[in-house]
């Protein structure tokens, strides 16, 4: 007489089905750190101070927009790297693209007095807080 066993369709069969499914057929290199904008945002009573690392970018290629409490920073990045052995190029890498970073602050920014400075690959934004509008109660007539 044959041995009878109970078959559970959800027991260990899923491992066979998905084996290798999530593996990539080839490994792609990560985008260089220069293609990301890394930031620090600090706050005091009157201002927000933003330090954004955007190395190797010309200041003419940086755009900053301020809309209320929403800040957007974008830049055109151009990188070129070439490795040579003697006169023969062994490897050449190029990256041309746009980097973008947007964030929202807790309070609106006074756009008239906002300042931006770019030096040694670091963008420094001084964003003064807009004075809170005083609330006014209306009486119904």
C-alpha positions as CSV (number, residue, x, y, z in Angstrom):
1,X,0.0,0.0,0.0
2,X,1.3,3.5,-0.9
3,X,2.0,6.1,1.8
4,X,-0.5,8.9,1.8
5,X,0.7,12.5,2.6
6,X,-1.3,15.6,2.9
7,X,-0.3,18.3,0.3
8,X,-0.4,22.0,1.3
9,X,-0.2,24.2,-1.8
10,X,1.2,27.1,0.3
11,X,4.0,25.2,1.9
12,X,7.5,25.8,0.4
13,X,6.3,25.9,-3.2
14,X,6.4,29.6,-3.3
15,X,10.1,29.5,-2.8
16,X,10.6,27.6,-6.0
17,X,8.2,29.9,-7.9
18,X,10.0,33.1,-7.0
19,X,13.6,31.7,-6.9
20,X,15.7,34.1,-9.0
21,X,12.8,36.4,-9.7
22,X,14.2,39.3,-7.7
23,X,17.8,38.9,-8.9
24,X,19.0,41.3,-11.4
25,X,20.5,39.9,-14.6
26,X,23.4,42.4,-14.4
27,X,24.7,44.8,-11.8
28,X,24.3,48.4,-12.6
29,X,26.6,50.9,-10.9
30,X,25.0,53.4,-8.5
31,X,24.7,57.0,-9.7
32,X,27.6,59.0,-8.5
33,X,27.2,61.1,-5.4
34,X,27.5,64.2,-7.5
35,X,24.1,63.5,-9.0
36,X,22.3,63.9,-5.6
37,X,21.8,67.1,-3.7
38,X,22.6,66.6,0.0
39,X,21.2,69.2,2.4
40,X,21.2,70.5,5.9
41,X,18.3,72.7,7.0
42,X,18.6,74.7,10.3
43,X,16.2,77.1,11.9
44,X,16.4,80.0,14.3
45,X,13.8,82.6,15.4
46,X,14.1,84.7,12.2
47,X,15.5,82.5,9.4
48,X,15.9,79.1,7.9
49,X,19.5,78.3,6.8
50,X,20.0,75.7,4.1
51,X,23.3,74.2,3.1
52,X,23.1,72.1,-0.1
53,X,26.1,70.3,-1.5
54,X,26.2,70.6,-5.3
55,X,29.9,70.1,-6.2
56,X,31.3,70.8,-9.6
57,X,28.3,72.9,-10.8
58,X,28.6,76.5,-12.1
59,X,26.5,78.9,-10.2
60,X,24.8,80.0,-13.5
61,X,23.5,76.4,-13.8
62,X,21.6,76.5,-10.4
63,X,18.0,77.5,-10.2
64,X,16.1,78.1,-6.9
65,X,12.4,78.8,-6.6
66,X,10.6,79.9,-3.5
67,X,6.8,79.7,-3.4
68,X,5.4,80.4,0.1
69,X,6.9,77.6,2.2
70,X,8.0,75.4,-0.7
71,X,11.6,75.5,-1.9
72,X,12.9,73.8,-5.0
73,X,16.6,73.6,-6.0
74,X,17.7,72.3,-9.4
75,X,21.0,72.3,-11.2
76,X,22.5,71.1,-14.5
77,X,25.3,68.6,-13.8
78,X,28.0,67.8,-16.3
79,X,30.7,65.2,-15.4
80,X,33.4,63.7,-17.5
81,X,36.0,61.2,-16.3
82,X,38.6,59.4,-18.4
83,X,41.1,56.8,-17.4
84,X,44.2,56.2,-19.6
85,X,47.0,53.7,-19.8
86,X,49.6,55.3,-21.9
87,X,48.0,56.7,-25.0
88,X,45.0,54.3,-25.0
89,X,41.8,55.2,-23.2
90,X,40.8,52.3,-21.0
91,X,37.5,53.7,-19.7
92,X,35.6,56.9,-20.3
93,X,32.5,58.0,-18.3
94,X,30.2,60.9,-18.9
95,X,27.2,62.1,-17.0
96,X,25.0,64.9,-18.1
97,X,21.7,65.6,-16.4
98,X,19.7,67.6,-14.0
99,X,19.4,67.2,-10.3
100,X,16.4,68.4,-8.3
101,X,15.4,68.6,-4.7
102,X,12.3,70.1,-3.3
103,X,11.1,70.5,0.3
104,X,8.5,72.2,2.4
105,X,9.2,74.4,5.4
106,X,6.9,74.9,8.4
107,X,6.5,78.6,7.8
108,X,6.3,80.9,4.7
109,X,9.5,82.6,3.5
110,X,9.9,86.3,2.9
111,X,10.9,86.1,-0.7
112,X,12.0,89.7,-0.9
113,X,14.8,89.3,1.6
114,X,15.9,85.7,0.7
115,X,19.6,85.3,-0.2
116,X,21.6,82.6,-2.0
117,X,25.3,82.2,-2.1
118,X,27.4,79.5,-3.9
119,X,31.0,78.8,-2.9
120,X,33.2,75.8,-3.1
121,X,30.4,73.4,-4.2
122,X,28.1,74.5,-1.3
123,X,24.9,76.4,-1.9
124,X,23.9,78.5,1.1
125,X,20.4,79.8,1.3
126,X,19.2,82.3,4.0
127,X,15.5,82.3,4.0
128,X,13.9,84.8,6.4
129,X,10.6,83.7,7.9
130,X,7.6,85.8,6.9
131,X,5.9,87.5,9.9
132,X,2.8,85.6,10.8
133,X,-0.3,87.5,9.8
134,X,-2.3,88.6,12.8
135,X,-5.8,87.1,13.0
136,X,-8.6,89.5,12.9
137,X,-12.2,88.8,14.0
138,X,-15.0,90.2,12.1
139,X,-18.3,91.2,13.6
140,X,-21.5,90.3,11.8
141,X,-23.7,93.4,11.1
